[in-house]
Amino acid sequence: DIAENGKLASSVGVQRVPALSDRYVTVSDLDIVLEYLEEQNPAIPLLPANVADRAIYRSVVRSLHRDVFPLLDLAVTRDAAAVQNLRQQLHDFNATLEGRTYFAGDVISLIDITLAPWLFSAMSKGLSIKQLPHLSAYADRMMRMPAFAATVPTRVAA
């Protein structure tokens, strides 16, 4: 959080979030952050091995950023169309997660690494997903993962 860690952020050249800084590089473009993590830790693949499937995953991630994530800020301002679109997206997520552990199946992927932090942020802003059982269970599963739990400042209620 740049507001809370401004001095640290400026010392490593971070001007926007999300960002990643390690001893080799500092980057703040989400696509680059996620792909850096994928390449830095090949033992835990976030993308499928098949080139076509990798392209589909990347497309989903970009679609989330372009089409879904901005809806939350608009919905907070009570924009009726954004509220309806966000509600529909959440119902679609819920349906997608039925019978799945993670968004794309049984293995955590780039899509989860992208979606879960946004979902936690949305919940911290008052978004309730209690009426969406698969999405709510997914959020709980993701929150139990130490890597995600460590990034959420306070526990958010599903």
Protein Blocks (a to p, Z undefined) as FASTA:
>chain_A
ZZlmmmmmmmnopabdcddddfkbccfbfklmmmmmmmmmmmlcfbdfblklmmmmmmmm
mmmmmmmmmmmmmmmnopaklmmmmmmmmmmmmmmmgopablnlmbdcfklmmmmmmmmm
mmmnopacklmmklmmmmmmmmmpmklmmmpmbacdZZ
